[in-house]
Amino acid sequence: MNEPVKLAVVQAPPADSGAQAEERMYREIYDAIMEHRLPARTKLAEQSLGEIYKLARHGVRKVLNQLAADGLVDLEPNRGAFIASPSDKEAQDMFDLRYTLEQMVIEKAMAGAVDTKALRALVERERAAYMQGDRSLWIRLSADFHIELAKLSGNDLLVEMLRRLVSRTTLLISTTDAPGNQPCSFDEHLKVLQAMEQKDKAGALQEMAHHLQQCSCRTPQKSDKGFDLRAALGKPRPSK
């Protein structure tokens, strides 16, 4: 008798786990905010996000809470979640506080031996992302520089305070800035590192102050244009 033919079973690729879907939702909303595809004060409807990312409502809320903790989203009682829109006064207040905290970071970091290898590598990645036109990665690395620098202070509370401030002030970066006139320039970051490596504390403090002053010159980009949440997140509409 002929042996029965065994048919190979082709399995569909596994769907994202809940954790993977949450991480993907966080990263895609982060990028959409930083690229200004989601305007300030955009409402992030839980039902729509749940449908887009195939997440239960508690998973959507978990991501929105993380975005709020990072200063990118405002959660308003009985109204929902909205893309943060710092006012001009809040922006100035945040940069004033960042100035104080980041000066403290440099003071504490330079109180001992400073290893800047990892930060130099991050600045090179930041430069490469910018030169390759990867705006979302460049912005993320530019913000990460300040967080990683803060870690050299050895003060965990200082790091967490700066994490929120850096994320929220990064919202103020304009999409229309001309090349070479960027508010979170890798060249400015490098100058801070070079001064630290040369044990020039006064120079490092001055370079950081100059860098933050350049950042604070930008004002929030307000937009009243309509938008489509799926389109902004790069998601096609489901077929009927």
C-alpha positions in Angstrom: 0.0 0.0 0.0 1.1 3.5 -0.7 2.0 5.5 2.3 -0.4 8.3 3.0 0.8 11.7 1.9 1.6 13.9 4.9 0.6 17.5 4.3 2.7 20.1 5.9 0.7 22.3 8.2 1.5 26.0 7.7 1.0 27.9 10.9 0.1 31.5 10.9 2.7 33.7 12.6 2.0 34.2 16.3 0.2 37.3 17.2 1.9 39.8 19.4 1.7 39.0 23.1 0.1 41.6 25.2 3.4 42.9 26.4 4.7 43.2 22.8 1.6 45.0 21.6 1.9 47.4 24.5 5.5 48.1 23.7 4.7 48.6 20.0 1.8 50.9 20.9 4.0 53.0 23.2 6.8 53.3 20.7 4.5 54.2 17.7 2.6 56.8 19.7 5.9 58.2 21.0 7.3 58.5 17.4 4.0 60.0 16.2 4.1 62.6 18.9 7.7 63.5 18.3 7.2 63.8 14.6 4.1 66.0 15.2 1.9 63.5 13.3 -0.3 63.7 16.4 -1.0 67.4 17.1 -1.0 68.8 20.6 -4.3 68.2 22.4 -5.2 65.2 20.2 -7.5 62.9 22.1 -6.2 59.3 22.4 -9.5 57.4 22.5 -9.1 54.1 24.4 -11.6 52.2 22.2 -9.9 53.2 18.9 -6.4 52.4 20.3 -7.7 49.0 21.5 -9.0 48.2 18.0 -5.8 49.3 16.3 -3.4 47.4 18.6 -5.8 44.5 19.4 -5.4 45.3 23.1 -7.9 45.0 25.9 -8.8 48.3 27.6 -6.6 47.6 30.6 -3.6 47.2 28.3 -4.4 50.5 26.5 -4.7 52.3 29.9 -1.3 50.8 31.0 0.4 52.4 27.9 -1.4 55.7 28.4 -0.4 55.8 32.0 3.3 55.2 31.0 3.1 58.0 28.4 1.6 60.3 31.1 4.4 59.3 33.5 6.9 60.3 30.8 5.2 63.7 30.4 4.0 63.0 26.8 0.3 62.6 27.6 -2.1 64.4 29.9 -4.8 62.3 31.6 -7.9 64.4 32.5 -10.6 63.0 34.8 -13.8 62.1 33.0 -12.3 63.3 29.7 -9.6 60.9 28.8 -6.0 61.1 27.5 -4.7 64.0 25.3 -1.3 64.7 23.7 0.4 67.1 26.1 0.5 70.7 25.1 2.8 72.7 27.4 1.9 76.4 27.6 4.6 79.0 27.0 4.8 79.6 30.8 5.0 75.9 31.6 7.7 75.5 28.9 9.8 78.3 30.5 9.2 76.9 34.0 10.4 73.5 32.8 13.5 74.8 31.2 14.3 76.9 34.3 14.0 73.7 36.4 16.0 71.7 33.8 18.8 74.3 34.0 19.0 73.8 37.8 18.8 70.0 37.7 21.3 69.5 34.8 23.8 71.8 36.4 23.5 69.6 39.5 24.0 66.5 37.3 27.3 67.9 36.0 28.4 68.9 39.5 27.7 65.5 40.9 29.1 63.6 38.0 32.3 65.5 38.0 32.8 65.0 41.7 34.4 61.6 40.9 36.0 59.9 37.9 33.8 60.3 34.8 33.5 57.5 32.2 32.0 59.1 29.0 32.6 56.2 26.6 28.9 55.1 26.5 27.8 58.7 26.2 30.2 59.3 23.3 28.8 56.2 21.5 25.3 57.5 22.1 26.2 60.9 20.5 27.6 59.1 17.5 24.4 57.2 17.1 22.5 60.4 17.4 24.7 62.0 14.7 24.2 59.0 12.4 20.4 59.0 12.9 20.3 62.6 12.0 22.5 62.3 8.9 20.4 59.3 7.7 17.2 61.3 8.1 15.8 59.1 10.8 14.1 61.9 12.7 12.3 59.8 15.3 15.4 57.9 16.3 17.5 61.1 16.4 15.0 62.8 18.7 14.8 59.7 20.9 18.6 59.5 21.2 18.9 63.3 21.8 16.5 63.0 24.7 18.3 59.8 25.9 21.6 61.7 26.1 20.3 63.8 29.0 18.9 60.8 30.8 22.1 58.8 30.5 24.1 61.8 31.6 21.9 62.2 34.6 22.6 58.6 35.6 26.3 59.6 36.1 25.1 61.7 39.1 24.2 58.5 41.0 21.0 60.1 42.1 18.0 58.0 41.1 15.4 60.6 42.0 17.2 63.2 39.9 17.2 60.8 37.0 13.4 60.3 37.3 12.7 64.0 37.6 14.7 64.7 34.5 13.2 61.9 32.5 9.8 63.5 32.7 11.1 67.0 32.1 13.2 65.9 29.1 10.3 64.1 27.5 7.9 66.9 28.0 10.3 69.6 26.7 11.2 67.5 23.8 7.6 68.0 22.6 8.6 71.6 21.9 11.0 70.6 19.1 9.8 72.1 15.8 9.5 70.0 12.7 10.5 73.0 10.6 13.9 73.8 12.2 16.6 74.2 9.5 19.4 71.7 9.4 22.3 72.7 11.5 20.1 74.8 13.8 18.7 72.0 15.9 17.6 72.5 19.5 19.1 69.2 20.8 22.3 69.2 18.7 24.7 66.3 18.9 27.5 68.9 18.5 26.3 70.7 21.7 26.1 67.4 23.5 29.7 66.6 22.4 31.0 69.9 23.7 29.5 69.1 27.1 31.3 65.7 27.1 34.6 67.2 26.0 34.6 69.7 28.8 33.8 67.0 31.3 36.6 64.8 30.0 39.1 67.7 30.3 37.9 68.2 33.9 36.7 71.7 33.0 33.7 71.9 35.2 33.1 75.6 34.5 33.2 74.9 30.8 30.9 71.9 31.0 28.3 74.0 33.0 28.6 76.8 30.5 28.1 74.4 27.5 25.1 72.8 29.1 23.6 76.2 29.9 24.1 77.3 26.3 22.5 74.1 25.0 19.4 74.5 27.2 19.1 78.2 26.3 19.1 77.1 22.6 16.3 74.6 23.4 14.2 77.1 25.2 14.2 79.5 22.3 11.7 77.2 20.6 8.0 77.5 21.3 5.3 74.8 21.1 3.9 74.1 17.7 0.2 74.5 18.1 -2.0 72.9 15.4 -5.7 73.0 14.8 -5.6 70.7 11.8 -7.8 67.7 11.7 -6.2 64.2 11.8 -7.0 60.6 11.4 -5.6 58.5 14.3 -5.1 55.4 12.2 -3.3 57.4 9.5 -1.2 59.2 12.0 0.0 55.9 13.5 0.6 54.4 10.0 -2.2 51.8 10.3 -4.5 50.9 7.4 -8.2 50.9 7.9 -9.7 47.3 8.3 -11.4 46.0 5.2 -15.1 45.8 5.4 
